[in-house]
Amino acid sequence: MPFRHCPSCGGTEIRLEFGKAFRCGACGFLYFHNVATAAGAVIESDGRLLFIVRAMEPAAGLLALPGGFVDPGERAEDAVVRECREEIGWAPKEFEFLASFPNRYEYRSILYNTCDFFFLVRADGLSVKDLELDPEETAGVRFVRPDEVVMEDLAFESTRMAIGAYLEYKARIRVNSPERYSS
Ligand SMILES: [Zn+2]
């Protein structure tokens, strides 16, 4: 439990309820540490997927998708555009919803349970020269063929799930339109 004292009365009778709420037994103060929303981009360019190399903890050095927390009052669709602009200096104009997955994100010893929304971006022709990386957040980018993604190199469980959803989505397209892939 990250809190030792009640933020309202300073008492020490803080207890966890419902696995996500902090209640003070002295004054009745109640705080819900609710699930936070995040948005990420699965960017496809010429048959490869764009990953960023995380510069920051948690999971510095591992691969992730461009993305981040949704701000108060913001739509997930706008958050994914903003986060791409901030992290890689390039923002998608068109995208579609792919899937959402729960994630656990520990930052400075506080655990945030999140629900990560993933959007699929088609950006054929996009290359590293079109990008401008924020060195504080992004140590580099990798364009990786989907079948060559090493799941252990991915920073977050939700990223692994998103890549799985992407592969299923591609397989579904192939089944639905075999003529596009025959010959
Ligand atoms: Zn209290």
Backbone and ligand atoms as CSV (ligand in chain L), in Angstrom:
chain,resi,resn,atom,element,x,y,z
A,1,MET,N,N,0.867,-1.217,0.000
A,1,MET,CA,C,0.000,0.000,0.000
A,1,MET,C,C,0.889,1.248,0.000
A,2,PRO,N,N,0.713,2.135,-0.999
A,2,PRO,CA,C,1.607,3.290,-1.101
A,2,PRO,C,C,1.332,4.378,-0.062
A,3,PHE,N,N,0.139,4.375,0.549
A,3,PHE,CA,C,-0.201,5.446,1.494
A,3,PHE,C,C,-0.096,4.954,2.934
A,4,ARG,N,N,0.567,5.742,3.789
A,4,ARG,CA,C,0.655,5.384,5.213
A,4,ARG,C,C,-0.315,6.209,6.050
A,5,HIS,N,N,-0.590,7.437,5.569
A,5,HIS,CA,C,-1.451,8.339,6.332
A,5,HIS,C,C,-2.647,8.770,5.488
A,6,CYS,N,N,-3.742,8.983,6.158
A,6,CYS,CA,C,-4.921,9.508,5.461
A,6,CYS,C,C,-4.622,10.926,4.976
A,7,PRO,N,N,-4.838,11.217,3.675
A,7,PRO,CA,C,-4.548,12.571,3.171
A,7,PRO,C,C,-5.512,13.606,3.736
A,8,SER,N,N,-6.632,13.159,4.324
A,8,SER,CA,C,-7.617,14.101,4.847
A,8,SER,C,C,-7.373,14.410,6.320
A,9,CYS,N,N,-7.229,13.382,7.178
A,9,CYS,CA,C,-7.098,13.633,8.616
A,9,CYS,C,C,-5.709,13.283,9.163
A,10,GLY,N,N,-4.862,12.674,8.315
A,10,GLY,CA,C,-3.524,12.321,8.783
A,10,GLY,C,C,-3.479,11.067,9.627
A,11,GLY,N,N,-4.631,10.417,9.819
A,11,GLY,CA,C,-4.697,9.193,10.614
A,11,GLY,C,C,-3.998,8.025,9.918
A,12,THR,N,N,-3.804,6.953,10.667
A,12,THR,CA,C,-3.059,5.819,10.122
A,12,THR,C,C,-3.943,4.589,9.891
A,13,GLU,N,N,-5.262,4.770,9.994
A,13,GLU,CA,C,-6.159,3.616,9.833
A,13,GLU,C,C,-6.563,3.413,8.376
A,14,ILE,N,N,-5.588,3.500,7.473
A,14,ILE,CA,C,-5.873,3.343,6.044
A,14,ILE,C,C,-5.970,1.866,5.704
A,15,ARG,N,N,-7.021,1.505,5.010
A,15,ARG,CA,C,-7.071,0.120,4.528
A,15,ARG,C,C,-7.558,0.079,3.075
A,16,LEU,N,N,-7.148,-1.015,2.420
A,16,LEU,CA,C,-7.479,-1.205,1.011
A,16,LEU,C,C,-8.827,-1.904,0.902
A,17,GLU,N,N,-9.711,-1.376,0.049
A,17,GLU,CA,C,-11.010,-2.016,-0.183
A,17,GLU,C,C,-11.201,-2.293,-1.661
A,18,PHE,N,N,-11.905,-3.373,-1.965
A,18,PHE,CA,C,-12.232,-3.772,-3.346
A,18,PHE,C,C,-10.972,-3.923,-4.208
A,19,GLY,N,N,-9.804,-4.043,-3.574
A,19,GLY,CA,C,-8.559,-4.158,-4.331
A,19,GLY,C,C,-8.135,-2.884,-5.017
A,20,LYS,N,N,-8.847,-1.776,-4.820
A,20,LYS,CA,C,-8.491,-0.548,-5.537
A,20,LYS,C,C,-8.853,0.740,-4.804
A,21,ALA,N,N,-9.467,0.635,-3.609
A,21,ALA,CA,C,-9.889,1.844,-2.911
A,21,ALA,C,C,-9.193,1.929,-1.553
A,22,PHE,N,N,-8.835,3.144,-1.159
A,22,PHE,CA,C,-8.233,3.369,0.146
A,22,PHE,C,C,-9.262,4.066,1.028
A,23,ARG,N,N,-9.567,3.437,2.169
A,23,ARG,CA,C,-10.537,4.026,3.084
A,23,ARG,C,C,-9.862,4.301,4.421
A,24,CYS,N,N,-10.170,5.463,4.973
A,24,CYS,CA,C,-9.656,5.815,6.296
A,24,CYS,C,C,-10.696,5.413,7.341
A,25,GLY,N,N,-10.268,4.577,8.292
A,25,GLY,CA,C,-11.173,4.120,9.341
A,25,GLY,C,C,-11.509,5.212,10.335
A,26,ALA,N,N,-10.698,6.273,10.376
A,26,ALA,CA,C,-10.929,7.341,11.346
A,26,ALA,C,C,-11.958,8.357,10.847
A,27,CYS,N,N,-11.773,8.857,9.611
A,27,CYS,CA,C,-12.645,9.941,9.138
A,27,CYS,C,C,-13.556,9.515,7.985
A,28,GLY,N,N,-13.365,8.317,7.447
A,28,GLY,CA,C,-14.230,7.870,6.356
A,28,GLY,C,C,-13.763,8.287,4.975
A,29,PHE,N,N,-12.645,8.999,4.894
A,29,PHE,CA,C,-12.084,9.391,3.593
A,29,PHE,C,C,-11.979,8.167,2.683
A,30,LEU,N,N,-12.399,8.318,1.450
A,30,LEU,CA,C,-12.392,7.195,0.507
A,30,LEU,C,C,-11.789,7.658,-0.816
A,31,TYR,N,N,-10.762,6.959,-1.278
A,31,TYR,CA,C,-10.129,7.310,-2.555
A,31,TYR,C,C,-10.051,6.079,-3.437
A,32,PHE,N,N,-10.609,6.170,-4.645
A,32,PHE,CA,C,-10.546,5.060,-5.599
A,32,PHE,C,C,-9.341,5.235,-6.523
A,33,HIS,N,N,-8.426,4.282,-6.453
A,33,HIS,CA,C,-7.281,4.287,-7.371
A,33,HIS,C,C,-7.712,3.510,-8.615
A,34,ASN,N,N,-8.536,4.165,-9.457
A,34,ASN,CA,C,-9.175,3.466,-10.570
A,34,ASN,C,C,-8.196,3.135,-11.689
A,35,VAL,N,N,-8.654,2.275,-12.578
A,35,VAL,CA,C,-7.868,1.915,-13.759
A,35,VAL,C,C,-7.656,3.164,-14.614
A,36,ALA,N,N,-6.423,3.363,-15.067
A,36,ALA,CA,C,-6.104,4.497,-15.935
A,36,ALA,C,C,-6.163,4.037,-17.393
A,37,THR,N,N,-6.447,4.966,-18.288
A,37,THR,CA,C,-6.511,4.642,-19.714
A,37,THR,C,C,-5.223,5.072,-20.408
A,38,ALA,N,N,-4.739,4.206,-21.282
A,38,ALA,CA,C,-3.577,4.553,-22.102
A,38,ALA,C,C,-3.900,4.230,-23.555
A,39,ALA,N,N,-3.144,4.811,-24.465
A,39,ALA,CA,C,-3.378,4.583,-25.895
A,39,ALA,C,C,-2.051,4.315,-26.579
A,40,GLY,N,N,-2.025,3.316,-27.452
A,40,GLY,CA,C,-0.797,2.956,-28.153
A,40,GLY,C,C,-1.051,2.751,-29.636
A,41,ALA,N,N,-0.002,2.899,-30.432
A,41,ALA,CA,C,-0.108,2.798,-31.898
A,41,ALA,C,C,0.668,1.596,-32.415
A,42,VAL,N,N,-0.039,0.717,-33.140
A,42,VAL,CA,C,0.617,-0.358,-33.884
A,42,VAL,C,C,0.813,0.194,-35.298
A,43,ILE,N,N,2.038,0.643,-35.596
A,43,ILE,CA,C,2.307,1.327,-36.868
A,43,ILE,C,C,2.958,0.346,-37.839
A,44,GLU,N,N,2.271,0.155,-38.963
A,44,GLU,CA,C,2.690,-0.812,-39.972
A,44,GLU,C,C,3.275,-0.038,-41.149
A,45,SER,N,N,4.512,-0.356,-41.512
A,45,SER,CA,C,5.125,0.303,-42.670
A,45,SER,C,C,5.838,-0.735,-43.516
A,46,ASP,N,N,5.340,-0.927,-44.735
A,46,ASP,CA,C,5.954,-1.865,-45.691
A,46,ASP,C,C,6.209,-3.231,-45.050
A,47,GLY,N,N,5.189,-3.737,-44.379
A,47,GLY,CA,C,5.268,-5.082,-43.824
A,47,GLY,C,C,6.047,-5.198,-42.530
A,48,ARG,N,N,6.450,-4.063,-41.962
A,48,ARG,CA,C,7.144,-4.105,-40.673
A,48,ARG,C,C,6.385,-3.265,-39.663
A,49,LEU,N,N,6.623,-3.556,-38.392
A,49,LEU,CA,C,5.981,-2.810,-37.312
A,49,LEU,C,C,7.013,-1.934,-36.616
A,50,LEU,N,N,6.573,-0.745,-36.267
A,50,LEU,CA,C,7.482,0.206,-35.612
A,50,LEU,C,C,7.437,0.018,-34.097
A,51,PHE,N,N,8.594,-0.177,-33.515
A,51,PHE,CA,C,8.733,-0.219,-32.053
A,51,PHE,C,C,9.697,0.873,-31.625
A,52,ILE,N,N,9.441,1.427,-30.453
A,52,ILE,CA,C,10.412,2.337,-29.870
A,52,ILE,C,C,11.225,1.577,-28.819
A,53,VAL,N,N,12.473,1.995,-28.647
A,53,VAL,CA,C,13.300,1.476,-27.556
A,53,VAL,C,C,13.096,2.422,-26.386
A,54,ARG,N,N,12.556,1.914,-25.288
A,54,ARG,CA,C,12.235,2.787,-24.161
A,54,ARG,C,C,13.500,3.365,-23.527
A,55,ALA,N,N,13.508,4.686,-23.331
A,55,ALA,CA,C,14.645,5.334,-22.673
A,55,ALA,C,C,14.423,5.418,-21.166
A,56,MET,N,N,13.158,5.314,-20.734
A,56,MET,CA,C,12.810,5.546,-19.326
A,56,MET,C,C,12.398,4.255,-18.654
A,57,GLU,N,N,12.588,4.216,-17.338
A,57,GLU,CA,C,11.953,3.157,-16.547
A,57,GLU,C,C,10.454,3.460,-16.463
A,58,PRO,N,N,9.606,2.468,-16.332
A,58,PRO,CA,C,9.963,1.046,-16.275
A,58,PRO,C,C,10.346,0.468,-17.637
A,59,ALA,N,N,11.115,-0.621,-17.574
A,59,ALA,CA,C,11.458,-1.396,-18.774
A,59,ALA,C,C,12.330,-0.622,-19.759
A,60,ALA,N,N,13.255,0.207,-19.247
A,60,ALA,CA,C,14.189,0.915,-20.131
A,60,ALA,C,C,14.982,-0.104,-20.941
A,61,GLY,N,N,15.172,0.192,-22.223
A,61,GLY,CA,C,15.933,-0.688,-23.107
A,61,GLY,C,C,15.088,-1.716,-23.830
A,62,LEU,N,N,13.875,-1.935,-23.342
A,62,LEU,CA,C,12.987,-2.888,-24.016
A,62,LEU,C,C,12.128,-2.165,-25.056
A,63,LEU,N,N,11.478,-2.971,-25.885
A,63,LEU,CA,C,10.692,-2.397,-26.981
A,63,LEU,C,C,9.251,-2.165,-26.558
A,64,ALA,N,N,8.692,-1.085,-27.045
A,64,ALA,CA,C,7.289,-0.769,-26.775
A,64,ALA,C,C,6.703,-0.126,-28.013
A,65,LEU,N,N,5.400,0.090,-27.974
A,65,LEU,CA,C,4.741,0.828,-29.042
A,65,LEU,C,C,4.648,2.287,-28.619
A,66,PRO,N,N,4.679,3.216,-29.589
A,66,PRO,CA,C,4.471,4.612,-29.204
A,66,PRO,C,C,3.124,4.742,-28.494
A,67,GLY,N,N,3.106,5.464,-27.385
A,67,GLY,CA,C,1.844,5.603,-26.665
A,67,GLY,C,C,2.072,6.117,-25.267
A,68,GLY,N,N,0.972,6.266,-24.533
A,68,GLY,CA,C,1.078,6.739,-23.163
A,68,GLY,C,C,-0.284,6.968,-22.557
A,69,PHE,N,N,-0.283,7.565,-21.379
A,69,PHE,CA,C,-1.529,7.770,-20.649
A,69,PHE,C,C,-2.411,8.823,-21.322
A,70,VAL,N,N,-3.696,8.580,-21.245
A,70,VAL,CA,C,-4.678,9.554,-21.712
A,70,VAL,C,C,-4.786,10.657,-20.670
A,71,ASP,N,N,-4.770,11.916,-21.126
A,71,ASP,CA,C,-4.895,13.055,-20.215
A,71,ASP,C,C,-6.349,13.253,-19.800
A,72,PRO,N,N,-6.572,13.939,-18.666
A,72,PRO,CA,C,-7.956,14.253,-18.281
A,72,PRO,C,C,-8.668,15.027,-19.396
A,73,GLY,N,N,-9.862,14.598,-19.719
A,73,GLY,CA,C,-10.661,15.297,-20.733
A,73,GLY,C,C,-10.302,14.960,-22.157
A,74,GLU,N,N,-9.372,14.039,-22.338
A,74,GLU,CA,C,-8.872,13.728,-23.680
A,74,GLU,C,C,-9.492,12.421,-24.192
A,75,ARG,N,N,-9.695,12.316,-25.505
A,75,ARG,CA,C,-10.112,11.050,-26.107
A,75,ARG,C,C,-8.884,10.171,-26.326
A,76,ALA,N,N,-9.086,8.850,-26.287
A,76,ALA,CA,C,-7.980,7.931,-26.565
A,76,ALA,C,C,-7.428,8.177,-27.968
A,77,GLU,N,N,-8.330,8.503,-28.922
A,77,GLU,CA,C,-7.902,8.754,-30.308
A,77,GLU,C,C,-6.968,9.968,-30.385
A,78,ASP,N,N,-7.237,10.970,-29.551
A,78,ASP,CA,C,-6.370,12.157,-29.553
A,78,ASP,C,C,-5.085,11.895,-28.779
A,79,ALA,N,N,-5.179,11.060,-27.741
A,79,ALA,CA,C,-3.987,10.729,-26.955
A,79,ALA,C,C,-2.964,9.978,-27.810
A,80,VAL,N,N,-3.427,9.068,-28.658
A,80,VAL,CA,C,-2.474,8.291,-29.453
A,80,VAL,C,C,-1.752,9.197,-30.457
A,81,VAL,N,N,-2.480,10.170,-31.009
A,81,VAL,CA,C,-1.855,11.120,-31.941
A,81,VAL,C,C,-0.826,11.978,-31.191
A,82,ARG,N,N,-1.226,12.492,-30.034
A,82,ARG,CA,C,-0.328,13.342,-29.235
A,82,ARG,C,C,0.925,12.569,-28.809
A,83,GLU,N,N,0.736,11.341,-28.329
A,83,GLU,CA,C,1.885,10.567,-27.850
A,83,GLU,C,C,2.842,10.231,-28.995
A,84,CYS,N,N,2.308,9.912,-30.165
A,84,CYS,CA,C,3.184,9.657,-31.317
A,84,CYS,C,C,3.994,10.915,-31.646
A,85,ARG,N,N,3.304,12.056,-31.646
A,85,ARG,CA,C,4.000,13.312,-31.954
A,85,ARG,C,C,5.123,13.559,-30.936
A,86,GLU,N,N,4.811,13.320,-29.649
A,86,GLU,CA,C,5.801,13.574,-28.598
A,86,GLU,C,C,6.980,12.606,-28.658
A,87,GLU,N,N,6.700,11.323,-28.896
A,87,GLU,CA,C,7.744,10.303,-28.760
A,87,GLU,C,C,8.550,10.093,-30.027
A,88,ILE,N,N,7.902,10.178,-31.192
A,88,ILE,CA,C,8.629,9.900,-32.434
A,88,ILE,C,C,8.574,11.058,-33.429
A,89,GLY,N,N,7.917,12.158,-33.048
A,89,GLY,CA,C,7.914,13.334,-33.924
A,89,GLY,C,C,7.143,13.116,-35.214
A,90,TRP,N,N,6.239,12.181,-35.188
A,90,TRP,CA,C,5.387,11.893,-36.355
A,90,TRP,C,C,4.024,11.470,-35.842
A,91,ALA,N,N,2.984,12.016,-36.443
A,91,ALA,CA,C,1.645,11.726,-35.931
A,91,ALA,C,C,0.788,11.084,-37.016
A,92,PRO,N,N,0.098,10.006,-36.690
A,92,PRO,CA,C,-0.778,9.380,-37.682
A,92,PRO,C,C,-1.990,10.256,-37.974
A,93,LYS,N,N,-2.441,10.254,-39.231
A,93,LYS,CA,C,-3.665,10.987,-39.588
A,93,LYS,C,C,-4.861,10.057,-39.597
A,94,GLU,N,N,-4.619,8.808,-39.973
A,94,GLU,CA,C,-5.715,7.835,-40.029
A,94,GLU,C,C,-5.318,6.586,-39.283
A,95,PHE,N,N,-6.279,6.038,-38.585
A,95,PHE,CA,C,-6.024,4.793,-37.865
A,95,PHE,C,C,-7.356,4.167,-37.523
A,96,GLU,N,N,-7.323,2.922,-37.103
A,96,GLU,CA,C,-8.554,2.258,-36.675
A,96,GLU,C,C,-8.296,1.535,-35.369
A,97,PHE,N,N,-9.369,1.365,-34.608
A,97,PHE,CA,C,-9.260,0.670,-33.338
A,97,PHE,C,C,-8.903,-0.791,-33.588
A,98,LEU,N,N,-7.910,-1.294,-32.857
A,98,LEU,CA,C,-7.499,-2.692,-32.998
A,98,LEU,C,C,-8.033,-3.528,-31.831
A,99,ALA,N,N,-7.685,-3.167,-30.616
A,99,ALA,CA,C,-8.082,-3.952,-29.446
A,99,ALA,C,C,-7.670,-3.187,-28.196
A,100,SER,N,N,-8.188,-3.620,-27.050
A,100,SER,CA,C,-7.686,-3.068,-25.785
A,100,SER,C,C,-7.312,-4.223,-24.866
A,101,PHE,N,N,-6.317,-3.967,-24.034
A,101,PHE,CA,C,-5.862,-4.987,-23.091
A,101,PHE,C,C,-5.478,-4.339,-21.777
A,102,PRO,N,N,-5.704,-5.067,-20.674
A,102,PRO,CA,C,-5.263,-4.541,-19.379
A,102,PRO,C,C,-3.742,-4.636,-19.256
A,103,ASN,N,N,-3.176,-3.716,-18.498
A,103,ASN,CA,C,-1.739,-3.708,-18.280
A,103,ASN,C,C,-1.466,-3.266,-16.847
A,104,ARG,N,N,-0.276,-3.597,-16.356
A,104,ARG,CA,C,0.162,-3.149,-15.033
A,104,ARG,C,C,1.449,-2.384,-15.231
A,105,TYR,N,N,1.448,-1.155,-14.744
A,105,TYR,CA,C,2.540,-0.241,-15.022
A,105,TYR,C,C,3.050,0.298,-13.689
A,106,GLU,N,N,4.252,-0.105,-13.324
A,106,GLU,CA,C,4.785,0.355,-12.041
A,106,GLU,C,C,5.709,1.540,-12.268
A,107,TYR,N,N,5.370,2.643,-11.623
A,107,TYR,CA,C,6.168,3.856,-11.777
A,107,TYR,C,C,6.471,4.412,-10.390
A,108,ARG,N,N,7.769,4.513,-10.077
A,108,ARG,CA,C,8.211,4.993,-8.759
A,108,ARG,C,C,7.490,4.263,-7.630
A,109,SER,N,N,7.499,2.961,-7.716
A,109,SER,CA,C,6.907,2.006,-6.765
A,109,SER,C,C,5.404,2.123,-6.544
A,110,ILE,N,N,4.726,2.820,-7.432
A,110,ILE,CA,C,3.265,2.783,-7.382
A,110,ILE,C,C,2.768,1.996,-8.589
A,111,LEU,N,N,1.889,1.042,-8.301
A,111,LEU,CA,C,1.363,0.209,-9.374
A,111,LEU,C,C,0.103,0.850,-9.946
A,112,TYR,N,N,0.121,1.079,-11.260
A,112,TYR,CA,C,-1.059,1.577,-11.950
A,112,TYR,C,C,-1.640,0.448,-12.786
A,113,ASN,N,N,-2.881,0.103,-12.534
A,113,ASN,CA,C,-3.589,-0.804,-13.430
A,113,ASN,C,C,-4.162,0.042,-14.552
A,114,THR,N,N,-3.861,-0.342,-15.782
A,114,THR,CA,C,-4.326,0.460,-16.908
A,114,THR,C,C,-5.179,-0.387,-17.839
A,115,CYS,N,N,-5.908,0.289,-18.715
A,115,CYS,CA,C,-6.535,-0.367,-19.855
A,115,CYS,C,C,-5.961,0.321,-21.077
A,116,ASP,N,N,-5.186,-0.423,-21.848
A,116,ASP,CA,C,-4.464,0.157,-22.983
A,116,ASP,C,C,-5.261,-0.045,-24.271
A,117,PHE,N,N,-5.585,1.060,-24.931
A,117,PHE,CA,C,-6.284,1.018,-26.221
A,117,PHE,C,C,-5.240,1.042,-27.329
A,118,PHE,N,N,-5.342,0.107,-28.253
A,118,PHE,CA,C,-4.381,0.055,-29.356
A,118,PHE,C,C,-5.076,0.388,-30.673
A,119,PHE,N,N,-4.399,1.212,-31.454
A,119,PHE,CA,C,-4.913,1.621,-32.762
A,119,PHE,C,C,-3.940,1.166,-33.842
A,120,LEU,N,N,-4.499,0.689,-34.948
A,120,LEU,CA,C,-3.682,0.231,-36.068
A,120,LEU,C,C,-3.504,1.373,-37.061
A,121,VAL,N,N,-2.252,1.660,-37.382
A,121,VAL,CA,C,-1.905,2.755,-38.286
A,121,VAL,C,C,-1.217,2.158,-39.510
A,122,ARG,N,N,-1.734,2.456,-40.694
A,122,ARG,CA,C,-1.051,2.017,-41.914
A,122,ARG,C,C,-0.242,3.188,-42.441
A,123,ALA,N,N,1.071,2.981,-42.528
A,123,ALA,CA,C,1.967,4.099,-42.883
A,123,ALA,C,C,3.068,3.608,-43.811
A,124,ASP,N,N,2.649,2.989,-44.940
A,124,ASP,CA,C,3.663,2.519,-45.888
A,124,ASP,C,C,4.555,3.680,-46.327
A,125,GLY,N,N,5.827,3.416,-46.415
A,125,GLY,CA,C,6.785,4.452,-46.815
A,125,GLY,C,C,7.416,5.159,-45.630
A,126,LEU,N,N,6.805,5.003,-44.447
A,126,LEU,CA,C,7.369,5.668,-43.264
A,126,LEU,C,C,8.722,5.035,-42.918
A,127,SER,N,N,9.716,5.877,-42.721
A,127,SER,CA,C,11.032,5.343,-42.343
A,127,SER,C,C,11.619,6.222,-41.246
A,128,VAL,N,N,12.772,5.816,-40.766
A,128,VAL,CA,C,13.361,6.494,-39.610
A,128,VAL,C,C,13.675,7.955,-39.920
A,129,LYS,N,N,13.882,8.286,-41.195
A,129,LYS,CA,C,14.213,9.674,-41.523
A,129,LYS,C,C,13.005,10.604,-41.420
A,130,ASP,N,N,11.806,10.017,-41.336
A,130,ASP,CA,C,10.595,10.829,-41.155
A,130,ASP,C,C,10.333,11.143,-39.683
A,131,LEU,N,N,11.150,10.547,-38.809
A,131,LEU,CA,C,10.859,10.629,-37.373
A,131,LEU,C,C,11.823,11.590,-36.680
A,132,GLU,N,N,11.354,12.133,-35.583
A,132,GLU,CA,C,12.211,12.964,-34.731
A,132,GLU,C,C,11.990,12.496,-33.298
A,133,LEU,N,N,12.972,11.769,-32.781
A,133,LEU,CA,C,12.783,11.096,-31.496
A,133,LEU,C,C,13.014,12.055,-30.330
A,134,ASP,N,N,12.190,11.862,-29.292
A,134,ASP,CA,C,12.415,12.575,-28.038
A,134,ASP,C,C,13.377,11.724,-27.214
A,135,PRO,N,N,14.649,12.175,-27.057
A,135,PRO,CA,C,15.648,11.321,-26.398
A,135,PRO,C,C,15.313,10.998,-24.946
A,136,GLU,N,N,14.474,11.818,-24.317
A,136,GLU,CA,C,14.105,11.509,-22.927
A,136,GLU,C,C,13.196,10.284,-22.843
A,137,GLU,N,N,12.409,10.062,-23.880
A,137,GLU,CA,C,11.463,8.948,-23.851
A,137,GLU,C,C,11.875,7.805,-24.767
A,138,THR,N,N,12.572,8.139,-25.848
A,138,THR,CA,C,12.805,7.163,-26.907
A,138,THR,C,C,14.288,7.073,-27.231
A,139,ALA,N,N,14.886,5.893,-26.984
A,139,ALA,CA,C,16.319,5.713,-27.230
A,139,ALA,C,C,16.600,5.302,-28.669
A,140,GLY,N,N,15.552,4.928,-29.398
A,140,GLY,CA,C,15.716,4.521,-30.789
A,140,GLY,C,C,14.431,3.912,-31.295
A,141,VAL,N,N,14.406,3.576,-32.575
A,141,VAL,CA,C,13.251,2.868,-33.122
A,141,VAL,C,C,13.736,1.635,-33.872
A,142,ARG,N,N,12.876,0.648,-33.949
A,142,ARG,CA,C,13.153,-0.570,-34.715
A,142,ARG,C,C,11.949,-0.853,-35.600
A,143,PHE,N,N,12.215,-1.184,-36.867
A,143,PHE,CA,C,11.160,-1.683,-37.748
A,143,PHE,C,C,11.334,-3.197,-37.830
A,144,VAL,N,N,10.359,-3.938,-37.312
A,144,VAL,CA,C,10.503,-5.388,-37.152
A,144,VAL,C,C,9.382,-6.095,-37.914
A,145,ARG,N,N,9.763,-7.146,-38.677
A,145,ARG,CA,C,8.724,-7.955,-39.328
A,145,ARG,C,C,7.881,-8.635,-38.243
A,146,PRO,N,N,6.550,-8.654,-38.422
A,146,PRO,CA,C,5.681,-9.200,-37.358
A,146,PRO,C,C,6.076,-10.610,-36.924
A,147,ASP,N,N,6.528,-11.441,-37.896
A,147,ASP,CA,C,6.878,-12.815,-37.514
A,147,ASP,C,C,8.261,-12.890,-36.875
A,148,GLU,N,N,8.958,-11.766,-36.782
A,148,GLU,CA,C,10.283,-11.770,-36.149
A,148,GLU,C,C,10.297,-11.034,-34.815
A,149,VAL,N,N,9.106,-10.650,-34.351
A,149,VAL,CA,C,9.025,-9.981,-33.044
A,149,VAL,C,C,9.357,-11.002,-31.952
A,150,VAL,N,N,10.311,-10.667,-31.111
A,150,VAL,CA,C,10.667,-11.526,-29.978
A,150,VAL,C,C,9.867,-11.028,-28.772
A,151,MET,N,N,8.906,-11.841,-28.326
A,151,MET,CA,C,7.989,-11.382,-27.284
A,151,MET,C,C,8.727,-10.975,-26.004
A,152,GLU,N,N,9.850,-11.644,-25.710
A,152,GLU,CA,C,10.609,-11.321,-24.481
A,152,GLU,C,C,11.254,-9.931,-24.559
A,153,ASP,N,N,11.404,-9.404,-25.776
A,153,ASP,CA,C,11.995,-8.071,-25.922
A,153,ASP,C,C,10.976,-6.962,-25.678
A,154,LEU,N,N,9.696,-7.332,-25.535
A,154,LEU,CA,C,8.649,-6.318,-25.393
A,154,LEU,C,C,8.486,-5.933,-23.926
A,155,ALA,N,N,8.295,-4.638,-23.702
A,155,ALA,CA,C,8.289,-4.113,-22.335
A,155,ALA,C,C,7.065,-4.549,-21.537
A,156,PHE,N,N,5.911,-4.646,-22.210
A,156,PHE,CA,C,4.671,-4.797,-21.454
A,156,PHE,C,C,3.829,-5.959,-21.965
A,157,GLU,N,N,3.101,-6.553,-21.034
A,157,GLU,CA,C,2.196,-7.640,-21.389
A,157,GLU,C,C,1.155,-7.163,-22.404
A,158,SER,N,N,0.652,-5.958,-22.226
A,158,SER,CA,C,-0.388,-5.490,-23.151
A,158,SER,C,C,0.173,-5.328,-24.565
A,159,THR,N,N,1.487,-5.017,-24.681
A,159,THR,CA,C,2.098,-4.924,-26.012
A,159,THR,C,C,2.122,-6.302,-26.672
A,160,ARG,N,N,2.484,-7.318,-25.891
A,160,ARG,CA,C,2.480,-8.681,-26.432
A,160,ARG,C,C,1.070,-9.056,-26.906
A,161,MET,N,N,0.064,-8.705,-26.093
A,161,MET,CA,C,-1.319,-9.008,-26.466
A,161,MET,C,C,-1.710,-8.241,-27.737
A,162,ALA,N,N,-1.268,-6.987,-27.846
A,162,ALA,CA,C,-1.609,-6.170,-29.020
A,162,ALA,C,C,-0.992,-6.750,-30.288
A,163,ILE,N,N,0.245,-7.226,-30.183
A,163,ILE,CA,C,0.887,-7.841,-31.355
A,163,ILE,C,C,0.135,-9.122,-31.722
A,164,GLY,N,N,-0.305,-9.877,-30.709
A,164,GLY,CA,C,-1.115,-11.061,-30.961
A,164,GLY,C,C,-2.410,-10.699,-31.687
A,165,ALA,N,N,-3.065,-9.624,-31.248
A,165,ALA,CA,C,-4.312,-9.179,-31.882
A,165,ALA,C,C,-4.053,-8.736,-33.314
A,166,TYR,N,N,-2.913,-8.087,-33.531
A,166,TYR,CA,C,-2.543,-7.658,-34.887
A,166,TYR,C,C,-2.370,-8.870,-35.806
A,167,LEU,N,N,-1.666,-9.890,-35.314
A,167,LEU,CA,C,-1.424,-11.086,-36.133
A,167,LEU,C,C,-2.749,-11.793,-36.455
A,168,GLU,N,N,-3.645,-11.845,-35.478
A,168,GLU,CA,C,-4.963,-12.447,-35.727
A,168,GLU,C,C,-5.749,-11.646,-36.755
A,169,TYR,N,N,-5.662,-10.329,-36.632
A,169,TYR,CA,C,-6.361,-9.442,-37.560
A,169,TYR,C,C,-5.858,-9.671,-38.983
A,170,LYS,N,N,-4.546,-9.769,-39.144
A,170,LYS,CA,C,-3.970,-9.983,-40.482
A,170,LYS,C,C,-4.391,-11.340,-41.037
A,171,ALA,N,N,-4.423,-12.352,-40.167
A,171,ALA,CA,C,-4.818,-13.684,-40.617
A,171,ALA,C,C,-6.272,-13.681,-41.086
A,172,ARG,N,N,-7.123,-12.896,-40.376
A,172,ARG,CA,C,-8.540,-12.801,-40.724
A,172,ARG,C,C,-8.700,-12.150,-42.101
A,173,ILE,N,N,-7.939,-11.111,-42.364
A,173,ILE,CA,C,-8.006,-10.434,-43.667
A,173,ILE,C,C,-7.647,-11.420,-44.776
A,174,ARG,N,N,-6.616,-12.234,-44.509
A,174,ARG,CA,C,-6.176,-13.209,-45.518
A,174,ARG,C,C,-7.282,-14.218,-45.819
A,175,VAL,N,N,-7.970,-14.667,-44.764
A,175,VAL,CA,C,-9.043,-15.645,-44.950
A,175,VAL,C,C,-10.185,-15.027,-45.736
A,176,ASN,N,N,-10.504,-13.755,-45.413
A,176,ASN,CA,C,-11.656,-13.114,-46.040
A,176,ASN,C,C,-11.409,-12.725,-47.488
A,177,SER,N,N,-10.169,-12.497,-47.860
A,177,SER,CA,C,-9.912,-12.086,-49.241
A,177,SER,C,C,-8.716,-12.874,-49.799
A,178,PRO,N,N,-8.936,-14.166,-50.044
A,178,PRO,CA,C,-7.821,-15.004,-50.497
A,178,PRO,C,C,-7.274,-14.559,-51.854
A,179,GLU,N,N,-8.132,-13.943,-52.688
A,179,GLU,CA,C,-7.648,-13.565,-54.033
A,179,GLU,C,C,-6.505,-12.547,-53.957
A,180,ARG,N,N,-6.499,-11.773,-52.881
A,180,ARG,CA,C,-5.427,-10.775,-52.738
A,180,ARG,C,C,-4.072,-11.439,-52.516
A,181,TYR,N,N,-4.116,-12.690,-52.050
A,181,TYR,CA,C,-2.859,-13.337,-51.684
A,181,TYR,C,C,-2.553,-14.533,-52.576
A,182,SER,N,N,-3.479,-14.847,-53.526
A,182,SER,CA,C,-3.196,-15.984,-54.413
A,182,SER,C,C,-2.272,-15.538,-55.536
A,183,SER,N,N,-1.853,-16.451,-56.330
A,183,SER,CA,C,-0.918,-16.304,-57.462
A,183,SER,C,C,0.521,-16.534,-57.044
L,1,ZN,ZN,ZN,-8.894,10.128,7.678
